[in-house]
Amino acid sequence: MRIISRFLLGITVCLSLCFTTVRAAELLTIGSTAPELNVEHWLSHGDGKFEAVTKFEKGKVYVVEFWATWCGPCIASMPHIAELQSHFVDKGVQIVSISDEELETVTEFLKKPVRGSEDKEQTYAKLTSAYCLTTDPDRSTHEAYMEAAAQNGIPTAFVVGKDSKIDWIGHPMEIDPVLSAVVDGTWDREAFKEKMIREQEAEKRMQELYAKVQSGELDGALKDLDALLTEDSKNVQLQLFKLQLLMMAEKPDAAADQATNVFAILESSPNMVNQVAWRIYETAAEGSIETGRLTQCALEAAAKAAAAADASEKGSILDTVAHLQHLNGDIKAAIATEEEALKLATEREREFVANYLEELRSAAQSPKASSEEDK
């Protein structure tokens, strides 16, 4: 298996995560009254310091955080959240962390030892006992917060202020200065609200765009995406997503033009160029889009990236070049390039590169390859 991240595919996955559409009138944002908590299972209560919460108590501050057992960043945030609760426990702050998984899934996870902990006896159950860890399999709380606020990724935390209104929405690893300001009364809710609403409106537009992708309305999605790019032409993720959509829509010439644009944007990052070029190779190799200008564009960009890359990246990028050369019908060049890639491959890459080189050499000996050379 090739060791390279599927960057473009990752964009599509991220856009689909927790997908929902929110009407403007229903948007949960900064200054909105925080919805009541309707959480089914409370697994810890801050070592007995807290009770299960339904309605928020005036004068207290709450952090409502969403997580899952499969979410690496969520798990990585747990020690920080535990420290945060310990720091603010006497300042009227209660942290409630909510999954939407089945109870058994969460309880089994909590039995596991904490990864990287010096204390070999520490489990996730012990670690998270400092705050309120919960799960709500019917997803009612997830819908009331995450979906209503157009939030599509976890972990996400909501800070509920002393007046039971939402003061902040963001990543829990960025919450410390916000929580301190909310507790001491210096937090500027209105200033943050303007920024947050702009982000939420942009997220809603992306959700609407992705809804069209899901329903097969690719031309409509491309039109919406072009409108977004008119406002934010330097947004790399949007440019990459447009390339992905053009390939999905089987528009090879337009995709080639967009690939040229994307490769120009990514020119200073050989590894990123490599990831995009490989995705183009995969799409063409699967027969989802025809070879030609698009694959030639990817080949030229990858070759240029290989020349500029550090030694640790060069072998992988040359391997991409070899794949594209073979796809474009130049098996001799592909073999020569893959031989060079093998010399430069890292230990993790070497087996894959060696296997592909053998595959190329076998293909070169086939009657079909020989007849094509004679032409």
C-alpha positions as CSV (number, residue, x, y, z in Angstrom):
1,M,0.0,0.0,0.0
2,R,1.4,3.4,-0.9
3,I,2.3,5.5,2.1
4,I,0.9,8.9,1.3
5,S,-2.1,10.8,2.7
6,R,-5.2,11.2,0.7
7,F,-5.4,14.9,1.0
8,L,-8.1,15.6,-1.5
9,L,-10.2,12.7,-0.2
10,G,-9.7,14.1,3.3
11,I,-11.3,17.4,2.3
12,T,-14.4,15.5,1.1
13,V,-14.5,13.5,4.3
14,C,-14.1,16.6,6.5
15,L,-16.9,18.3,4.6
16,S,-19.2,15.4,5.1
17,L,-18.5,14.9,8.8
18,C,-21.6,15.6,10.9
19,F,-23.2,17.0,7.8
20,T,-26.3,19.1,8.4
21,T,-28.0,22.2,7.0
22,V,-29.0,25.0,9.3
23,R,-31.5,27.7,8.4
24,A,-30.3,31.2,9.4
25,A,-33.2,31.8,11.8
26,E,-32.2,28.7,13.8
27,L,-28.4,29.3,13.9
28,L,-27.0,28.8,17.4
29,T,-24.3,31.3,17.8
30,I,-22.6,33.7,20.2
31,G,-25.2,35.3,22.5
32,S,-27.8,32.6,21.9
33,T,-29.4,31.1,24.9
34,A,-27.6,27.7,25.5
35,P,-30.0,24.8,25.0
36,E,-30.8,22.6,28.0
37,L,-28.7,19.4,28.2
38,N,-30.7,16.2,27.6
39,V,-27.8,13.7,28.1
40,E,-28.7,10.1,28.7
41,H,-25.6,8.7,30.4
42,W,-23.3,10.5,32.9
43,L,-20.2,8.4,33.5
44,S,-18.3,10.7,35.8
45,H,-19.1,13.7,38.0
46,G,-15.8,15.4,38.6
47,D,-14.9,13.1,41.5
48,G,-18.3,13.8,43.1
49,K,-18.0,17.6,42.9
50,F,-20.8,18.0,40.3
51,E,-24.3,16.8,39.6
52,A,-25.9,16.0,36.2
53,V,-27.0,19.2,34.5
54,T,-30.2,19.9,32.6
55,K,-30.7,23.6,33.1
56,F,-27.8,25.9,33.4
57,E,-27.5,27.7,36.7
58,K,-27.2,31.5,36.6
59,G,-23.9,32.8,37.8
60,K,-22.0,29.6,36.9
61,V,-19.9,29.0,33.8
62,Y,-20.1,25.8,31.8
63,V,-18.0,24.2,29.1
64,V,-20.0,21.8,26.8
65,E,-17.5,19.8,24.8
66,F,-18.2,17.2,22.1
67,W,-15.9,14.2,21.6
68,A,-15.8,10.6,20.4
69,T,-13.7,7.5,21.2
70,W,-12.6,7.3,17.6
71,C,-11.4,10.9,17.5
72,G,-7.6,11.2,18.1
73,P,-7.6,14.9,18.7
74,C,-10.5,14.5,21.2
75,I,-8.5,11.9,23.2
76,A,-5.3,14.0,23.0
77,S,-7.3,16.9,24.5
78,M,-8.4,14.9,27.6
79,P,-5.4,15.6,29.8
80,H,-5.8,19.3,29.1
81,I,-9.5,19.3,29.9
82,A,-8.8,17.5,33.2
83,E,-6.2,20.1,34.1
84,L,-8.6,22.9,33.1
85,Q,-11.4,21.5,35.3
86,S,-9.0,21.2,38.2
87,H,-7.8,24.8,37.8
88,F,-11.4,26.2,37.6
89,V,-13.2,23.9,39.9
90,D,-13.4,26.5,42.7
91,K,-14.3,29.3,40.3
92,G,-17.8,28.1,39.4
93,V,-16.9,26.3,36.2
94,Q,-18.2,22.8,35.2
95,I,-17.0,20.9,32.2
96,V,-19.4,18.5,30.5
97,S,-17.9,16.3,27.7
98,I,-20.5,14.6,25.5
99,S,-20.1,11.7,23.0
100,D,-23.0,10.4,20.9
101,E,-21.8,6.8,20.9
102,E,-23.4,3.8,22.6
103,L,-22.7,3.4,26.3
104,E,-20.8,0.2,25.9
105,T,-18.5,1.8,23.3
106,V,-17.6,4.5,25.7
107,T,-17.2,2.3,28.8
108,E,-14.9,-0.1,27.0
109,F,-12.8,2.9,25.9
110,L,-12.5,4.2,29.4
111,K,-10.9,0.9,30.6
112,K,-7.9,1.5,28.4
113,P,-4.6,2.9,29.7
114,V,-3.8,6.5,28.9
115,R,-1.5,6.5,25.9
116,G,1.9,8.1,26.8
117,S,1.1,8.4,30.5
118,E,4.0,7.9,32.9
119,D,1.5,6.4,35.3
120,K,1.0,2.9,33.9
121,E,-2.0,2.4,36.1
122,Q,-3.9,5.4,34.8
123,T,-6.9,4.7,32.6
124,Y,-9.0,7.1,30.6
125,A,-11.7,6.5,33.3
126,K,-9.4,7.9,36.0
127,L,-8.2,10.7,33.8
128,T,-11.7,11.9,32.9
129,S,-13.0,11.5,36.4
130,A,-11.9,15.1,37.0
131,Y,-14.8,16.4,34.9
132,C,-18.2,15.2,33.7
133,L,-17.8,12.7,31.0
134,T,-21.1,11.6,29.3
135,T,-22.6,10.0,26.2
136,D,-25.9,10.7,24.5
137,P,-26.6,8.0,21.9
138,D,-29.9,9.5,20.7
139,R,-27.8,12.5,19.6
140,S,-30.3,15.1,20.8
141,T,-27.7,17.2,22.5
142,H,-25.4,16.9,19.5
143,E,-28.2,18.2,17.3
144,A,-29.1,21.0,19.8
145,Y,-25.5,22.2,19.8
146,M,-23.2,21.0,17.0
147,E,-25.8,20.8,14.2
148,A,-27.6,24.0,15.3
149,A,-24.3,25.9,15.3
150,A,-23.1,24.5,12.0
151,Q,-20.1,22.8,13.6
152,N,-18.9,19.9,11.6
153,G,-15.8,18.7,13.4
154,I,-14.8,17.5,16.8
155,P,-13.5,18.2,19.4
156,T,-15.6,21.4,19.7
157,A,-16.3,23.2,22.9
158,F,-19.1,25.7,23.8
159,V,-18.5,28.1,26.7
160,V,-21.8,29.0,28.4
161,G,-21.5,32.2,30.3
162,K,-22.9,33.3,33.7
163,D,-26.1,34.5,32.0
164,S,-26.6,31.0,30.4
165,K,-25.8,32.4,26.9
166,I,-23.1,31.1,24.6
167,D,-19.9,33.1,24.9
168,W,-17.5,31.2,22.7
169,I,-17.3,28.2,20.3
170,G,-14.0,26.6,19.3
171,H,-11.3,24.0,19.9
172,P,-10.8,23.0,23.6
173,M,-7.1,23.4,23.3
174,E,-7.6,27.2,22.6
175,I,-10.1,27.7,25.4
176,D,-7.8,28.8,28.3
177,P,-7.7,32.6,27.9
178,V,-11.3,32.7,26.9
179,L,-12.4,30.8,30.0
180,S,-10.3,33.0,32.2
181,A,-11.9,36.1,30.7
182,V,-15.4,34.8,31.0
183,V,-14.9,33.9,34.6
184,D,-13.4,37.3,35.6
185,G,-16.0,39.2,33.5
186,T,-13.6,40.7,30.9
187,W,-14.7,38.6,27.9
188,D,-15.9,40.7,24.9
189,R,-18.8,38.6,23.6
190,E,-19.9,41.0,20.9
191,A,-16.5,41.3,19.3
192,F,-16.2,37.6,19.1
193,K,-19.7,37.2,17.9
194,E,-19.0,39.2,14.7
195,K,-16.1,36.9,13.8
196,M,-18.0,33.7,14.7
197,I,-21.0,34.6,12.6
198,R,-18.9,35.2,9.6
199,E,-17.3,31.7,10.1
200,Q,-20.6,30.1,10.6
201,E,-22.2,31.7,7.5
202,A,-19.2,30.4,5.5
203,E,-19.6,27.0,7.0
204,K,-23.3,26.9,6.1
205,R,-22.5,27.8,2.5
206,M,-20.1,24.9,2.4
207,Q,-22.7,22.6,3.8
208,E,-25.2,23.7,1.1
209,L,-22.5,23.1,-1.5
210,Y,-21.8,19.7,-0.2
211,A,-25.5,18.8,-0.2
212,K,-25.4,19.4,-3.9
213,V,-22.4,17.2,-4.3
214,Q,-24.1,14.4,-2.3
215,S,-27.2,14.7,-4.5
216,G,-25.2,14.6,-7.7
217,E,-25.7,18.3,-8.6
218,L,-22.1,18.8,-9.5
219,D,-22.6,21.7,-11.9
220,G,-24.6,23.6,-9.2
221,A,-21.9,22.8,-6.7
222,L,-19.2,24.1,-9.0
223,K,-21.1,27.3,-9.6
224,D,-21.5,27.8,-5.8
225,L,-17.8,27.0,-5.3
226,D,-16.8,29.6,-7.9
227,A,-18.8,32.2,-6.0
228,L,-16.9,31.3,-2.8
229,L,-13.6,31.5,-4.7
230,T,-14.5,35.0,-6.0
231,E,-14.6,36.1,-2.4
232,D,-11.6,34.0,-1.2
233,S,-9.4,33.1,-4.2
234,K,-6.4,32.3,-2.0
235,N,-8.2,29.6,0.0
236,V,-6.2,26.5,-0.8
237,Q,-8.8,24.0,0.4
238,L,-11.5,25.6,-1.8
239,Q,-9.1,25.4,-4.8
240,L,-8.3,21.8,-4.1
241,F,-12.0,21.0,-3.6
242,K,-12.8,22.6,-7.0
243,L,-10.2,20.3,-8.6
244,Q,-11.8,17.3,-6.9
245,L,-15.3,18.3,-8.1
246,L,-14.1,18.8,-11.7
247,M,-12.6,15.3,-11.7
248,M,-15.8,13.9,-10.2
249,A,-17.8,15.7,-12.9
250,E,-15.5,14.2,-15.6
251,K,-14.4,17.5,-17.0
252,P,-10.8,16.7,-17.9
253,D,-9.9,20.0,-19.7
254,A,-11.4,22.2,-16.9
255,A,-9.7,19.9,-14.4
256,A,-6.4,20.4,-16.2
257,D,-6.7,24.2,-16.0
258,Q,-7.6,24.0,-12.4
259,A,-4.7,21.6,-11.7
260,T,-2.3,24.1,-13.3
261,N,-3.7,26.8,-10.9
262,V,-3.5,24.5,-7.9
263,F,0.1,23.4,-8.6
264,A,1.1,27.1,-9.0
265,I,-0.4,27.8,-5.5
266,L,1.4,24.8,-4.0
267,E,4.7,25.3,-5.8
268,S,6.6,26.0,-2.6
269,S,5.4,22.7,-1.0
270,P,6.8,19.7,-3.0
271,N,5.0,17.3,-0.6
272,M,1.6,18.9,-1.3
273,V,2.2,18.9,-5.0
274,N,3.0,15.2,-4.7
275,Q,-0.2,14.5,-2.9
276,V,-2.3,16.3,-5.5
277,A,-0.4,14.6,-8.4
278,W,-1.0,11.2,-6.8
279,R,-4.7,11.8,-6.5
280,I,-4.9,12.8,-10.1
281,Y,-3.0,9.6,-11.0
282,E,-5.4,7.5,-8.9
283,T,-8.5,9.1,-10.5
284,A,-7.1,8.5,-14.0
285,A,-5.9,5.0,-13.3
286,E,-9.3,4.0,-12.0
287,G,-10.8,5.2,-15.4
288,S,-12.8,7.9,-13.7
289,I,-11.3,10.6,-15.9
290,E,-9.3,10.3,-19.2
291,T,-5.6,10.7,-19.4
292,G,-4.2,13.6,-21.4
293,R,-3.7,17.2,-20.4
294,L,-4.6,16.6,-16.8
295,T,-2.2,13.7,-16.2
296,Q,0.6,15.5,-18.2
297,C,0.1,18.5,-16.0
298,A,0.4,16.3,-12.9
299,L,3.5,14.6,-14.3
300,E,5.2,17.9,-15.0
301,A,4.3,19.4,-11.6
302,A,5.5,16.2,-9.8
303,A,8.8,16.2,-11.8
304,K,9.4,19.8,-10.8
305,A,8.5,19.1,-7.2
306,A,10.9,16.1,-7.1
307,A,13.8,18.4,-8.3
308,A,13.0,20.9,-5.5
309,A,12.3,18.4,-2.7
310,D,14.4,17.4,0.3
311,A,16.1,14.1,0.2
312,S,13.5,12.6,2.5
313,E,10.7,13.4,0.1
314,K,12.4,12.9,-3.2
315,G,12.0,9.1,-3.5
316,S,8.2,9.3,-2.9
317,I,7.7,12.1,-5.4
318,L,9.8,10.3,-8.1
319,D,7.6,7.3,-7.5
320,T,4.6,9.4,-8.4
321,V,6.4,10.6,-11.5
322,A,7.0,7.0,-12.5
323,H,3.4,6.1,-12.1
324,L,2.3,9.0,-14.2
325,Q,4.9,8.2,-16.9
326,H,3.6,4.7,-17.1
327,L,0.0,5.9,-17.2
328,N,0.9,8.2,-20.1
329,G,2.5,5.3,-22.0
330,D,6.2,6.0,-21.5
331,I,7.2,2.7,-19.7
332,K,11.0,3.2,-20.4
333,A,11.0,6.6,-18.7
334,A,8.9,5.1,-15.9
335,I,11.4,2.3,-15.2
336,A,14.3,4.8,-15.2
337,T,12.5,7.1,-12.8
338,E,11.4,4.3,-10.5
339,E,15.0,3.0,-10.4
340,E,16.1,6.4,-9.2
341,A,13.2,6.4,-6.7
342,L,14.3,3.1,-5.2
343,K,17.8,4.5,-4.5
344,L,16.2,7.4,-2.6
345,A,13.2,5.7,-1.0
346,T,12.9,5.7,2.8
347,E,12.8,2.4,4.6
348,R,9.0,2.7,4.8
349,E,8.7,3.3,1.1
350,R,11.2,0.8,-0.2
351,E,9.0,-2.3,-0.5
352,F,6.3,-0.4,-2.3
353,V,8.8,1.2,-4.8
354,A,10.6,-2.1,-5.3
355,N,7.4,-4.0,-6.1
356,Y,6.2,-1.3,-8.5
357,L,9.6,-1.4,-10.3
358,E,9.3,-5.1,-10.7
359,E,5.8,-4.6,-12.1
360,L,7.1,-2.1,-14.6
361,R,9.9,-4.4,-15.7
362,S,7.4,-7.3,-16.2
363,A,5.1,-5.0,-18.2
364,A,8.0,-3.9,-20.4
365,Q,8.6,-7.5,-21.4
366,S,5.0,-8.2,-22.4
367,P,4.2,-8.7,-26.1
368,K,1.9,-5.6,-26.0
369,A,4.8,-3.4,-24.7
370,S,7.1,-4.8,-27.4
371,S,4.7,-4.2,-30.2
372,E,4.1,-0.6,-29.1
373,E,7.9,0.0,-29.0
374,D,8.1,-1.2,-32.7
375,K,5.5,1.3,-33.8
